[in-house]
Amino acid sequence: MKMKSCSILKKYVCQMDVVSAVVLAVVMGACSTSPKLTPEDRAGDIEYLAQWAKDNSPFVELNEKYKDCPSYEALLPKYVEFAKQAKSNEEFYMVASNYYNLICATGHAYLISESELKWVKTAIILGILDLDINPFQTDQSVYWARLARDISTRAHPPFHILYKEDKYFTDDEWQADGVTVPRGSEILKVDGMDCSSYLDFIKENTLLRYCALPKDFVKQYLLIIDEGPDFAGWQVVFRLPNGSIHDAFVPKIKGLPRQKTIGTEVPEENCKCIELSDDVGYIWIKGFMSGPLDYLFPSFAKKDRKKIRTFLDKSNGKYNKLIIDIRNNIGGLPQYGYDNLICPFLEKSVTYNQIAGIRRKYADSLTKSVLRTLRRKCSTKKEHVVSVKEVDAPDGFDRDEWVFYQIDRRIEPRNRYNFNGSIYVLVNGGTFSAADDYANTVKRIGFAKLVGQNTRGGCAAYIGPPILRLPQSGMIFRVETELVINPDGSFNELFGTPPDIKLDPADLPKSISKEELLKDEWIKQVIIDD
């Protein structure tokens, strides 16, 4: 069944009879059985990943050069052996995902979730997407999505840990067996080992041993690795502030430790508008989409745009400054940024261009249908594209191995908001994908000031990130295949988009409320900026 437009699909869905609804439910369902993989099957997937990287990845060499990542080629024999020796599917998943993380250490890189797999399957069957896979192959991948969801690799104690001068201290008061372990108590031993020896132990004797990337993060947190399903916690020896020694069992809590200084009171709504003062307005955006159906039905973005318009209309143009906060916004639809946060602020049209490259062998492998799918949400007319043309490769890139494109864009003003002041966009290392695309556009056209820290990158210029399926296990990952050049010549996926006003790292507000926002160090800097 082929559908050529969103309107046709919408009509089809709305008019669906009971039989069609059952058919669609079957389509979206997935049979997930445990695959029986031989050592050769598992090794084959690792070798496939290595070959994919050699032919298609724009980043493996750049990550080795600029980020000191280990060589995926040098580590291939080690990971092939890991794969052959895996004693369970859980263990093989950790081997494969860690080798994948080594190859895809940049940009969009994650195992596709069960819900996204179901959406991809349906979209392929309905002719909305072409990702060069049989839609029913996604069923096999559901097993791995569920497996990964249930594997616990990170844990933390019921108190925060402060790392200072190679020593570890409790950063909260904690009680165990009727004894209070005060804040500031030093951790002397973990499971009978001094802290340094314990760190060496977990690096070699837990699933962390499959990770080839630097493991320095464990040094800061100390008690952060979940050692397995039977692991309940740590036996810890403390030196209390009064000098006494206390030995206690510390139970594990699954998951990453919650950062003590960052609030968790995130509003349910996606967009929140607040008047910080008579002349400063504030708009917080959680994300640029709410789910896969936003690709088809844009009501999500329209709802937020209406909220922003109402907020600015109510101000009667009194704000001299407007802060748009997209810190920790992991993106969604690029169109959200254009339509909600650029077009309604413009007085006249603006033009700019982007340069993006992909490996030539990868470009040659794309069918017209797959290329159309990957370009749909980043370099088609819907995204204000005027032209796309091949250009010479920048210095240092071999034209025989790379193809670069210049994407010329024009953004037109539309239904202006009631605002004529200065705009400040707050960004940080959690600003990613379509949110970074927005920040990158702001940087290029200069209609607002970017404030904060470099984004995480993930800006898409010519093509969006495709998927990669391992042939034996059926795992499906998202991968990044495009290299975007920032205005300053840096690589977006490696270094993100740099701000116009760089600020020191600072805590995020405890909540998105006027009281807490006015305590925010970055917002205070914006308010006093001339």
C-alpha positions, -999 to +999 in steps of 0.1 A: +000+000+000+017+032-012+007+066+002+021+097-015+011+125+008+004+131+045-032+142+037-039+109+020-025+090+050-045+111+074-077+105+054-069+068+053-064+066+091-095+085+099-117+064+076-102+031+086-127+003+092-124-025+118-106-049+094-081-022+084-075-013+121-068-050+129-044-052+099-026-020+111-023-034+146-007-066+132+016-045+112+027-024+142+030-055+164+062-074+164+071-110+171+102-109+194+119-142+199+154-148+214+178-153+185+201-183+185+235-170+174+266-190+168+301-176+177+306-171+139+273-152+137+283-129+165+318-123+150+302-116+116+282-087+131+313-071+145+332-075+112+302-060+094+303-030+117+340-025+109+334-027+072+305-003+074+328+022+092+355+019+066+331+025+037+306+050+052+316+067+084+328+103+081+340+103+117+362+074+127+394+091+115+384+125+128+375+111+162+408+094+165+425+127+155+405+152+175+391+133+204+417+106+210+393+078+203+409+044+200+413+029+165+383+008+156+405-012+132+432-019+158+405-031+182+386-052+157+404-086+166+397-080+203+360-073+197+357-103+174+371-125+201+348-108+227+318-116+204+328-153+200+332-158+237+299-141+247+280-164+270+246-149+265+227-125+243+230-099+270+267-102+270+269-101+232+247-070+231+272-052+254+300-063+231+282-052+199+269-019+214+303-009+228+320-016+194+292+004+178+298+032+203+335+032+193+326+035+156+297+059+161+311+081+189+296+112+173+262+126+166+230+105+163+240+071+177+217+048+196+198+015+194+164+021+179+137+017+205+107-006+203+082+022+197+103+037+170+108+003+153+070-001+152+066+033+136+094+027+111+078-006+101+045+009+095+059+039+076+079+017+053+048-005+046+027+026+039+054+040+015+061+070+037+098+060+043+124+040+024+153+030+046+166+001+024+154-027+047+125-051+047+099-037+071+094-071+087+131-072+096+123-047+123+105-075+142+138-092+150+152-059+163+124-056+189+141-084+209+172-063+212+154-031+220+136-049+249+168-065+260+187-033+261+159-016+280+161-041+308+199-043+311+212-022+340+247-010+335+247+021+358+240+023+395+245+048+424+243+049+462+216+067+482+239+097+486+259+119+464+297+115+462+322+144+461+355+137+443+382+160+455+420+157+453+419+119+446+397+113+476+359+106+479+335+121+504+298+118+510+280+149+498+248+141+518+240+128+552+230+091+552+218+067+578+224+029+580+217+005+608+209+033+632+242+050+625+244+084+608+271+088+582+275+126+580+281+147+549+319+150+544+327+114+555+356+100+535+352+067+516+382+046+524+374+012+510+349-005+487+344-042+489+377-046+508+397-026+482+410+009+484+392+032+459+419+031+433+420-007+433+382-009+432+382+013+401+407-011+384+385-040+394+353-028+378+371-018+346+383-054+342+356-075+358+323-060+348+306-052+315+328-021+315+356-043+301+339-042+267+341-004+265+371+008+246+363+044+251+380+063+280+366+052+314+376+083+333+340+090+342+340+062+368+368+079+386+347+109+394+316+090+405+333+058+420+301+039+428+284+040+394+287+006+378+259-020+382+279-052+384+250-075+374+214-086+382+226-103+415+245-073+426+228-056+455+253-029+465+287-022+481+304-028+514+320+005+522+343+017+549+339+053+559+360+077+580+335+100+597+344+137+602+351+129+639+378+105+629+359+073+637+356+044+613+323+030+602+317-001+580+283-003+563+265-020+534+254+006+508+225-006+486+226+002+449+200+023+432+196+015+395+204+042+369+227+072+367+231+093+398+208+123+397+229+155+395+226+172+428+227+208+415+202+203+386+165+205+393+141+178+381+109+198+381+103+198+344+069+211+333+045+188+316+039+213+288+065+215+260+066+252+259+065+276+288+064+314+286+073+336+317+077+373+322+109+377+342+106+415+345+088+444+328+113+444+300+125+407+298+105+378+285+114+341+287+104+311+265+114+276+275+112+248+249+115+211+261+117+195+226+110+201+189+086+171+187+063+150+208+063+117+188+067+102+154+032+113+142+045+149+144+062+142+111+028+139+095+005+161+116+021+195+127-005+204+153+022+200+181+043+229+167+012+250+159+000+247+195+034+260+208+035+288+182+000+300+193+012+300+230+042+321+221+021+345+201-004+349+229+024+356+254+041+382+232+008+398+222-001+402+259+032+420+265+022+447+240+058+449+227+072+461+260+101+436+262+135+448+253+150+413+257+136+379+250+154+347+262+147+315+243+160+286+265+168+254+246+193+240+271+191+201+272+167+202+242+175+171+222+156+182+191+130+166+169+117+184+138+139+211+122+108+228+109+098+236+146+128+259+149+122+276+116+084+281+119+082+289+157+115+305+166+128+323+134+101+332+108+078+351+132+107+373+144+120+383+110+113+417+094+127+406+060+139+374+043+174+361+052+197+338+032+226+316+042+243+284+032+257+253+047+285+230+036+281+193+044+301+162+032+295+125+031+317+096+021+316+091-017+312+054-014+282+059+009+267+085-015+270+061-044+252+033-024+221+054-018+191+047-041+170+077-052+142+066-029+164+063+002+181+096-005+147+112-008+137+099+026+169+111+042+167+145+027+130+150+033+133+168+067+165+187+062+173+197+026+140+198+006+118+228-003+099+224+029+130+234+048+135+267+029+160+253+005+168+273-026+194+251-041+217+222-035+249+218-055+281+198-053+312+219-044+349+213-040+360+194-009+376+215+018+414+213+024+424+180+039+395+159+022+402+137-008+377+144-035+379+107-046+367+097-011+343+125-002+315+145-018+306+179-004+274+199-010+264+235-005+229+239+006+215+275+000+186+284+022+162+314+024+139+320+054+109+343+049+092+363+076+057+352+084+030+364+108+054+385+130+053+382+167+048+414+187+084+418+196+112+442+185+139+438+211+170+417+213+168+379+214+191+356+234+192+318+229+206+298+257+224+266+246+246+240+263+261+205+258+226+190+259+213+210+230+212+184+202+200+175+167+172+197+155+177+220+185+213+224+174+201+229+138+182+259+151+211+272+171+234+267+141+209+287+119+208+315+145+246+316+144+246+319+106+220+345+102+228+365+133+193+375+142+199+365+179+228+359+202+237+324+212+247+323+249+262+296+270+284+266+260+289+246+228+260+225+218+263+187+214+259+190+176+238+168+153+228+196+129+216+181+096+222+200+064+221+176+034+208+143+048+194+131+081+208+101+100+199+067+085+197+033+102+222+004+103+210-032+107+235-059+118+228-088+094+231-118+119+216-105+151+192-080+136+201-051+159+191-018+143+211+014+153+208+050+142+240+063+127+255+096+116+268+098+080+271+135+074+298+160+083+286+196+087+311+224+086+304+252+111+308+289+101+342+289+119+354+258+100+350+234+129+331+201+126+296+204+140+292+167+149+325+167+168+324+201+185+288+214+183+278+249+175+299+275+195+280+303+212+285+340+205+288+347+242+306+319+260+298+315+297+313+294+324+295+262+332+267+268+357+239+249+374+205+248+357+175+262+375+158+239+399+125+245+381+111+265+352+096+292+374+102+330+377+117+326+411+143+300+401+151+315+367+160+348+382+187+329+402+201+313+371+237+326+365+233+326+327+200+344+328+215+370+351+243+376+326+217+381+298+198+406+318+228+428+324+242+424+289+244+457+269 
